[in-house]
Amino acid sequence: MKPEHRAYRTVDGHVRIGSVVYGIGAEIADPEGWVWLLVEAMDGSRDPAAVVACVREAHPAVGADDVRQAMADLLAAGFVEDAAAPVPVSDRERERYSRGVPLLRWMDLGPRASAWDAQLQLRRARVLLLGVGGTGGYAAQSLVASGVGLLHCVDPDVVELSNLNRQPLYREADIGRPKVEAAVSFLRALNSDVTVTGERREARGADELRDLVGPDRSPQGRYDLLVLAADRPTELRRWTNRVCLDAGLPWVDAGYRGPLVTAGVYVPGRGACWECLRAGEADRRELRLAPGQDEEVASPRLPWNPASAVTAGLSGGLLAHAALALLTGVPALEPGFRFGVNLMVPGDRVHQRFPRRPDCPACGDGPR
Ligand SMILES: [Zn+2]
């Protein structure tokens, strides 16, 4: 049994595994008491045959097949790992990721050969990051600290004093320096096992974006994911959506509008695209816009996008979480949604999920 899912026995004799409040746990009725013995026996010190023998010694009436089936059910539910599986990384990596891997194991409800599988998947991943400001800076820091394989950063700007209230990669001494240059040197110093590259550039149209995404752009082949953390030009999200749909490239984005911080998770061919969600959200909010009137008019978009270290940190954290989830499958997310936090109403659930729209101009069934 994974230590993070440790079972306990309720006062009425049920076996509870994990924590139900996290959406991970399970509760099993155990009138004869052998399920409790089973989860205690599965502590990593016995092979499956010895576990069966241990249970049947105390409960001879229970069939060996029933015990084996219960073990298989626990395995399928993601509560079990192979305690004897080799650790396929160096001692240094083992120590470096010794807190992150147990978290992945905790959130991972798919059976895996080793707790290190998700970490190794991350080490193989190649990510294109657009924008290393507040959101992008926090996300880049998280991805590099977590041990992503390759991160290529793209940003056209230089560091300004007004960036320093929320952009964690820059210091006062960096003012006037291209952001990409300062970001790459910060990120390389953070984790020398990660390949970090950058270019000072702005995607000023869908064609330029297509060129950045293109199959030959990454030094080690095709990217696995695009992480969008830039908000200029205004059309950038729409272009990104179209280019990623054409390229079959999964992508994530995040940002803030005042106190509302959200991130989106998109995989071409699986659920709603960015434009589907945008249309679904406009319907939900009953904006009562005239035909052709853009949704932007309903919430202010200012030249100085108001932001703090808190909103940028949350936005970058949610973005990194979305990226890590798509790259590792932990936790398993069904794409085609936005999620987030409203700092004005922290108890409210921010979750936008709408079905794919057959009439969507980007991913719909009609001509594009
Ligand atoms: Zn769509």
Residues whose N, C-alpha, C, O or C-beta is under 5 A from the ligand:
A	BS01	ZN	C273 E275 C276 C360 A362 C363 G364
